Amino acid sequence: MGLTMNHSGSHKLDLFQTGDQGHITHLPVLLAESLSALMLRENGVYVDGTAGEGGHSQAILLSEPPVRSVLGIDRDRRSLATAQLRLAEFGSRFVPVSGNYSDMASLAEENGMSSVDGVLLDLGFSSRQVELPGYGLSFQTDEPLDMRYDPDGDITAEEIVNTYEERELGQLIRRYGEEPRGMSIARAIVKQRPVTTTGQLASLIESVVGRRPGQRVNPATKTFQALRIAVNDELTNVGQGLDAAVGLLATGGRLAVISYHSLEDRIIKSFFNREAATCVCPPSLPVCVCNQTPRLKIINRRVIKPSEAEVQTNPRSRSAKLRTAERI
């Protein structure tokens, strides 16, 4: 087993092992737990809604019992091209599609899939997207402030930091980054405009927030998270993607979702609870009038987290949370 340590702030575990057939397999966080959660069926059809470079898809296609196919969706065509090369040996069993997982229902239909046996969403971003130039996601290097997964996306981080009003920018940083100094950071950004590179922004944030002796987490982490979420509309996609997944799942199909921060996890937990409830009427009503029909059964009420061994191997896996539900 080979190990690539990731010092970039990426959420996904860069762990590779050589399988029995000589395959080099990318093992993201909670891979074994995710495969177990999906309850893979022989000849089943699956969606990897955040395919990236194909790590999860490859593991599903190598698993027993053998599945029929995996629809691999990703907004980042650069990563998807790598997945296509990696998984070329599987032929038509791997179906790569450039797009947003929130549109998985229409993307599946376009590829002849009216229903599927499982959907996996790993909401982390990969080390490739941080370490390679062109994404503008890293505060370790100085490059243009972009942060788009899809290079054709509507807005860049540079546009946000240089056009939003101070109050709007501060609220964005506080809400999406859960950064208590959001308003102070926004004020400093407005004073220093134009802010055009990751290095310039990271340095500016550190001048506001400061850095404690021995502090390992970069002071810019929360602000960069906020901008990345806003640029890619990540929280909207989570809600829409979960709904699309449930609509696509066959009865008994599983939805497994890995999240990495509390904003995502709250959306997932709330969605699962709502879709598993027999009544969603306001508590003030004396009788149920909603006629709610549950669509999901929650498989694990308590989130599944990485083992101590995995956390020791890669401390950044510590924040991962897996939730699973089954279509009823």
Residue, then its C-alpha position, 0 to 999 in steps of 0.5 A: m500500500g502506498l501513501t500520499m500525504n496531502h498538505s493542501g487542505s484537501h478533504k479527500l484521503d490520498l491513499f492508493q493500494t495495488g489490487d489483486q489485478g494490479h489496479i492502482t485504486h484511489l481510496p477516499v475517506l470512508l471507502a470501505e464504509s461507503l461500499s458497505a452502506l451501498m449494499l451493492r447488488e449483483n448487476g446493479v446500476y449505481v451513480d457516483g455523483t462526485a466522481g472526481e478522478g474515479g476512486h469510488s467508481q473504480a472501487i464499486l466496479l471492482s467489488e463483489p458481487p459484480v455490478r452492471s455499471v456506474l454513472g460517474i458525474d462531475r462538474d470538473r471536466r479535468s478530473l473526469a478526463t483522468a477518471q476516464l483514462r483510469l477506468a478505461e479497462f471497464g469499457s461501457r461499465f463506466v459511464p462518465v458524464s460532465g455535469n452537476y450531480s444536482d441534475m443526476a435524474s436528467l443525466a441518468e435518463e439521457n444515458g438510459m437509466s430510469s432508476v438506479d440501485g444506489v447513489l454515492l456523494d462524496l462532497g469533499f474536493s480532491s488534492r488534485q484540485v488544490e495542488l494543480p494550477g488553474y483552480g485557485l483553491s489553495f492558499q499555499t501558492d499564489e495564483p488567480l482567485d478562481m475557485r470554480y470546479d467548472p471552468d465555465g461557471d458563472i462567477t469567480a472568487e475574484e469577482i466576489v471579493n472585488t464586487y460585493e458590498e462590505r456587509e454582503l461579503g462579511q455575511l457570506i464569510r461568516r455564514y459559509g465559512e463560519e468565520p467569526r471575524g468575517m466582517s473584519i476580513a470583509r472590511a480589510i478586503v474592501k480597503q485593499r481592493p483589487v484583490t486578485t490572487t490567492g496569496q494576496l488574499a491569504s496574506l490579507i486574512e492573516s493580517v486580520v485574524g493573526r496566527r497563534p504560535g504552533q497553529r497548524v490550520n491556516p487562518a485563511t481556511k474558513t474564508f477560502q471555504a466560504l468563497r468556494i461554497a459561494v462560487n460553486d453554489e455548493l449548499t444549493n446543490v446538496g439540497q437539490g442533489l439529495d432530492a434528485a437522488v431519492g427520485l432516481l433510486a429504485t425501492g430498496g436502493r441506498l443513498a450514501v453521503i459523505s460530508y465534511h463540514s457542519l453546513e452540509d451535514r445539517i442539510i443532509k440530516s434535515f433532509f433525511n429526517r424530513e423524508a423519513a417522517t410520517c408527518v411534517c405538520p407544525p407541532s401546533l396542529p392537533v391532527c395530521v393534515c399533511n398526508q406525508t408518505p415517507r420516501l426514506k428509511i434512515i440506516n444510521r441515525r448516528v453518523i459514521k466517522p473514520s476509524e482512529a487508524e484512518v485519522q492517524t494516517n490522514p488527520r484531515s479525514r477527521s471531519a468526514k461524516l457518512r449518512t445513509a438512507e434507503r428508498i422505501 
